[in-house]
């Protein structure tokens, strides 16, 4: 039973769900409807979108597996109850699992390229490029000051932006018909990317603070190890302030553009307040438990933000459920 639980934790299913939603929500509830409303024909179908989502999620999972492989000594100190490789299965199995995932991702990318046949063949360089950068992060850059945090946050920010690539031509054509609506939809996709970048940057810096003990024992040169916990708490708090400022801007924009009152209230309660509390918690933290609480708050912000960032929110929020069911049924 413990082995099964450890494997489930290895998969980081909540994180993978957020990755999937970060692509699904802005595409099916913002970009695609805008293209259709302007009389355009979207390139992606349920099937091809599913291929993109699968390649993205599996790339993320491969990164987690490789990261756990390289971090097994660090994790043995920081979270010994969650160690999987070397405890239940030999570490070499991690490399085999990682390699299998990468092969599947590249196979899906090749098949996607054949299905879409884009002129720039973006699936053949986007997904291999992401795989290489995740490998570089796990192998070398994770144990660096700031650089690793920026790289993995940038990759998280790219997740929603990927869906623009296949729809580039429909976006261009419909921008002549309904420029404001298309610009708003594309801008919203980029907003998802910006939000993902800043929230993940905050999350990565908190993780470095959480893992300080194991990182220091294993010679991992994170900012917290090189400069001390108290010093590293300051840039983490600045990242929290950046997230808070972004949310305040969103709330002001929603208020000025006539967003529903419930959306603004939910933004204050479920985005702004957790962001402020996270910033304060990180700056004032005295123990690992404090950092754990801050990390949980960031995850709440990331999950709630996936839904609240929608500017063209349906009049009936249950329309989200219906459309999602239609998408799943189409697959």
C-alpha positions as CSV (number, residue, x, y, z in Angstrom):
1,X,0.0,0.0,0.0
2,X,2.8,2.4,0.9
3,X,4.4,1.6,-2.5
4,X,1.2,2.5,-4.3
5,X,0.9,5.8,-2.4
6,X,4.5,6.7,-3.1
7,X,4.0,6.1,-6.8
8,X,0.8,8.2,-6.8
9,X,2.8,11.0,-5.2
10,X,5.5,10.5,-7.8
11,X,3.0,11.3,-10.5
12,X,2.0,14.7,-8.9
13,X,-1.5,14.3,-10.2
14,X,-2.8,17.7,-8.9
15,X,0.0,19.5,-10.8
16,X,-0.7,17.6,-14.0
17,X,-4.4,18.5,-13.7
18,X,-3.4,22.2,-13.4
19,X,-1.2,21.8,-16.5
20,X,-4.1,20.3,-18.5
21,X,-6.5,23.0,-17.4
22,X,-4.1,25.7,-18.2
23,X,-4.3,24.7,-21.8
24,X,-7.9,23.5,-21.9
25,X,-9.7,26.5,-20.3
26,X,-8.2,29.3,-22.3
27,X,-8.5,27.4,-25.6
28,X,-12.1,26.0,-25.3
29,X,-13.6,29.0,-23.5
30,X,-11.7,32.0,-25.0
31,X,-9.6,31.5,-28.1
32,X,-11.7,28.9,-30.0
33,X,-15.1,30.7,-29.3
34,X,-13.6,34.0,-30.5
35,X,-12.4,32.4,-33.8
36,X,-15.8,30.7,-34.4
37,X,-17.7,33.9,-33.6
38,X,-15.6,35.8,-36.1
39,X,-16.5,33.2,-38.8
40,X,-13.2,31.4,-38.7
41,X,-12.5,27.7,-38.8
42,X,-10.3,26.5,-35.9
43,X,-7.5,24.1,-36.9
44,X,-7.6,22.0,-33.8
45,X,-10.2,19.3,-33.2
46,X,-10.9,17.5,-30.0
47,X,-8.4,14.8,-31.2
48,X,-5.6,17.1,-32.1
49,X,-6.0,19.2,-29.0
50,X,-5.9,16.0,-27.0
51,X,-2.6,15.2,-28.7
52,X,-1.1,18.6,-27.7
53,X,-2.4,18.2,-24.1
54,X,-1.1,14.7,-23.9
55,X,2.4,15.7,-25.1
56,X,2.4,18.6,-22.6
57,X,1.3,16.6,-19.6
58,X,3.6,13.7,-20.4
59,X,6.5,16.1,-20.9
60,X,5.8,17.5,-17.5
61,X,5.6,14.0,-15.9
62,X,8.9,13.1,-17.5
63,X,10.5,16.1,-15.9
64,X,9.1,15.1,-12.5
65,X,10.5,11.6,-12.9
66,X,14.0,12.8,-13.9
67,X,13.9,15.4,-11.2
68,X,13.1,12.8,-8.5
69,X,15.9,10.6,-9.9
70,X,18.6,13.3,-9.5
71,X,17.1,14.5,-6.2
72,X,16.8,11.2,-4.4
73,X,19.6,11.9,-2.0
74,X,18.1,15.4,-1.2
75,X,14.6,14.0,-0.9
76,X,15.9,11.3,1.5
77,X,16.6,14.2,3.9
78,X,13.8,16.6,3.1
79,X,10.9,14.1,2.7
80,X,12.1,10.6,3.4
81,X,8.5,9.2,3.5
82,X,7.9,10.2,-0.1
83,X,11.1,8.8,-1.7
84,X,10.2,6.2,-4.4
85,X,13.3,5.5,-6.5
86,X,15.9,3.6,-4.5
87,X,13.3,2.6,-1.9
88,X,10.6,0.7,-3.8
89,X,12.3,0.4,-7.2
90,X,16.0,0.7,-8.3
91,X,17.0,4.2,-9.5
92,X,17.8,2.7,-12.9
93,X,14.1,2.1,-13.4
94,X,13.5,5.9,-13.1
95,X,15.7,6.4,-16.2
96,X,13.8,3.7,-18.1
97,X,10.5,5.3,-17.1
98,X,11.8,8.7,-18.1
99,X,13.1,7.4,-21.4
100,X,9.8,5.7,-22.2
101,X,7.9,8.9,-21.5
102,X,10.2,11.0,-23.7
103,X,9.8,8.5,-26.6
104,X,6.0,8.6,-26.3
105,X,6.1,12.4,-26.2
106,X,8.2,12.6,-29.3
107,X,6.1,10.0,-31.0
108,X,3.0,12.1,-30.2
109,X,4.7,15.2,-31.5
110,X,5.6,13.5,-34.8
111,X,2.0,12.2,-35.2
112,X,0.7,15.7,-34.4
113,X,2.9,17.2,-37.0
114,X,1.6,14.7,-39.6
115,X,-2.0,15.5,-38.6
116,X,-1.6,19.3,-38.7
117,X,1.1,19.6,-41.3
118,X,2.1,23.1,-40.2
119,X,4.6,25.0,-42.4
120,X,7.0,25.6,-39.6
121,X,6.6,22.1,-38.1
122,X,6.4,23.5,-34.6
123,X,5.6,20.2,-32.8
124,X,8.9,18.8,-34.0
125,X,10.9,21.5,-32.2
126,X,8.6,22.7,-29.4
127,X,8.3,19.4,-27.5
128,X,11.8,18.1,-28.0
129,X,13.0,21.6,-26.9
130,X,10.9,21.4,-23.8
131,X,12.2,17.9,-23.1
132,X,15.8,19.1,-23.4
133,X,15.3,22.1,-21.2
134,X,13.6,20.0,-18.5
135,X,16.5,17.5,-18.7
136,X,19.0,20.4,-18.3
137,X,17.0,21.7,-15.3
138,X,17.0,18.4,-13.5
139,X,20.6,17.6,-14.3
140,X,22.3,20.9,-13.6
141,X,20.1,24.0,-13.2
142,X,17.9,23.0,-10.3
143,X,20.8,23.5,-8.0
144,X,21.6,27.0,-9.1
145,X,20.6,30.3,-7.7
146,X,17.5,31.8,-9.5
147,X,18.5,30.5,-13.0
148,X,16.7,27.1,-12.5
149,X,13.7,28.9,-11.0
150,X,13.4,31.2,-14.0
151,X,13.8,28.4,-16.5
152,X,11.1,26.1,-15.1
153,X,8.8,29.1,-14.6
154,X,9.3,30.1,-18.2
155,X,8.4,26.6,-19.3
156,X,5.2,26.7,-17.2
157,X,4.4,30.1,-18.8
158,X,4.7,28.5,-22.3
159,X,2.1,25.8,-21.5
160,X,-1.0,27.9,-22.4
161,X,0.8,29.8,-25.2
162,X,1.4,26.6,-27.2
163,X,-2.2,26.5,-28.2
164,X,-1.7,29.7,-30.2
165,X,0.8,28.0,-32.6
166,X,-1.7,25.8,-34.5
167,X,-4.3,28.5,-34.7
168,X,-1.9,31.1,-36.0
169,X,-3.6,31.4,-39.5
170,X,-7.2,31.4,-38.2
171,X,-6.2,34.1,-35.7
172,X,-4.6,36.2,-38.5
173,X,-7.7,35.8,-40.8
174,X,-10.3,36.6,-38.2
175,X,-8.4,39.5,-36.8
176,X,-9.5,41.4,-39.9
177,X,-13.2,40.6,-39.2
178,X,-13.4,41.1,-35.4
179,X,-10.1,42.5,-34.3
180,X,-11.1,43.5,-30.8
181,X,-12.5,40.1,-29.9
182,X,-9.5,38.2,-31.4
183,X,-7.0,40.5,-29.7
184,X,-8.8,40.1,-26.4
185,X,-8.8,36.3,-26.7
186,X,-5.1,36.1,-27.7
187,X,-4.3,38.5,-24.9
188,X,-6.1,36.3,-22.5
189,X,-4.0,33.3,-23.5
190,X,-0.9,35.4,-22.9
191,X,-2.3,36.5,-19.6
192,X,-2.6,32.8,-18.6
193,X,1.1,32.4,-19.5
194,X,2.2,35.5,-17.5
195,X,0.1,34.3,-14.5
196,X,1.6,30.8,-14.8
197,X,5.1,32.3,-14.9
198,X,4.9,34.5,-11.8
199,X,2.9,32.0,-9.7
200,X,5.4,29.2,-10.6
201,X,8.4,31.5,-9.9
202,X,7.0,32.1,-6.4
203,X,6.3,28.4,-6.0
204,X,9.9,27.5,-7.1
205,X,11.5,30.0,-4.7
206,X,9.3,28.6,-1.8
207,X,10.4,25.1,-2.7
208,X,14.0,26.1,-2.4
209,X,13.3,27.4,1.1
210,X,11.4,24.3,2.0
211,X,14.2,22.0,0.8
212,X,17.0,24.1,2.3
213,X,18.2,21.3,4.7
214,X,18.6,18.6,2.1
215,X,20.0,21.0,-0.5
216,X,22.6,22.2,1.9
217,X,23.6,18.7,3.0
218,X,24.0,17.6,-0.6
219,X,25.9,20.7,-1.8
220,X,23.0,22.1,-4.0
221,X,23.8,25.7,-4.7
222,X,20.4,27.3,-4.4
223,X,20.1,30.9,-3.3
224,X,19.0,29.8,0.2
225,X,22.2,27.7,0.5
226,X,24.6,30.2,-0.9
227,X,23.2,33.3,0.9
228,X,21.2,31.9,3.8
229,X,17.5,31.4,4.4
230,X,16.8,35.0,5.6
231,X,18.4,36.5,2.4
232,X,16.5,34.1,0.1
233,X,13.2,35.0,1.8
234,X,13.5,38.5,0.4
235,X,13.4,37.7,-3.4
236,X,10.7,35.1,-2.6
237,X,8.6,37.8,-0.9
238,X,9.2,40.1,-3.9
239,X,7.8,37.4,-6.2
240,X,4.8,37.3,-3.9
241,X,4.4,41.0,-4.2
242,X,4.6,40.7,-8.0
243,X,1.8,38.1,-8.0
244,X,-0.2,40.3,-5.7
245,X,0.3,43.3,-7.9
246,X,-0.8,41.3,-11.0
247,X,-3.9,40.2,-9.2
248,X,-4.7,43.7,-8.1
249,X,-4.4,44.8,-11.7
250,X,-6.8,42.1,-12.8
251,X,-9.3,43.0,-10.2
252,X,-9.2,46.7,-11.3
253,X,-9.5,45.7,-14.9
254,X,-12.5,43.4,-14.1
255,X,-14.2,46.2,-12.1
256,X,-13.6,48.8,-14.9
257,X,-15.0,46.4,-17.6
258,X,-18.1,45.3,-15.9
259,X,-17.2,41.9,-14.7
260,X,-19.8,40.0,-12.5
261,X,-19.7,41.0,-8.9
262,X,-19.2,37.4,-7.8
263,X,-16.1,37.1,-10.0
264,X,-14.5,40.2,-8.3
265,X,-15.4,39.0,-4.9
266,X,-14.0,35.5,-5.7
267,X,-10.9,37.2,-7.0
268,X,-10.4,39.0,-3.7
269,X,-11.1,36.1,-1.5
270,X,-9.4,33.3,-3.5
271,X,-6.6,35.1,-5.3
272,X,-5.6,38.4,-3.7
273,X,-5.9,37.4,0.0
274,X,-4.0,34.1,-0.5
275,X,-1.3,36.0,-2.4
276,X,-0.9,38.6,0.4
277,X,-0.9,35.9,3.0
278,X,1.7,34.0,1.1
279,X,3.9,37.0,0.7
280,X,3.7,37.7,4.5
281,X,4.2,34.1,5.4
282,X,7.3,33.7,3.2
283,X,8.9,36.9,4.6
284,X,8.1,36.1,8.2
285,X,8.6,32.3,8.1
286,X,10.6,30.8,10.9
287,X,10.2,27.1,10.2
288,X,9.7,24.6,7.4
289,X,6.0,24.3,8.4
290,X,5.6,28.0,7.6
291,X,7.0,27.4,4.1
292,X,4.7,24.4,3.6
293,X,1.7,26.6,4.4
294,X,2.9,29.2,1.9
295,X,3.4,26.5,-0.7
296,X,-0.2,25.3,-0.2
297,X,-1.5,28.9,-0.6
298,X,0.3,29.2,-3.9
299,X,-1.2,26.0,-5.2
300,X,-4.7,27.4,-4.3
301,X,-3.9,30.6,-6.3
302,X,-2.7,28.6,-9.3
303,X,-5.8,26.3,-9.4
304,X,-8.4,29.1,-8.8
305,X,-6.6,31.4,-11.3
306,X,-7.2,28.9,-14.1
307,X,-10.9,29.6,-13.9
308,X,-11.1,33.1,-12.6
309,X,-8.8,34.5,-15.3
310,X,-11.5,33.9,-17.9
311,X,-12.6,37.4,-19.0
312,X,-15.5,36.2,-21.1
313,X,-17.0,34.2,-18.3
314,X,-20.3,32.4,-19.2
315,X,-23.5,33.9,-17.9
316,X,-24.2,30.5,-16.4
317,X,-21.0,29.1,-14.8
318,X,-22.4,25.6,-15.3
319,X,-21.8,26.1,-19.1
320,X,-18.2,25.4,-18.2
321,X,-19.2,21.9,-17.1
322,X,-21.3,21.3,-20.1
323,X,-18.6,22.3,-22.6
324,X,-16.0,20.2,-20.7
325,X,-18.3,17.2,-20.9
326,X,-18.8,17.8,-24.6
327,X,-15.0,17.9,-25.1
328,X,-14.5,14.7,-23.2
329,X,-17.4,13.1,-25.1
330,X,-15.8,14.2,-28.4
331,X,-12.7,12.2,-27.5
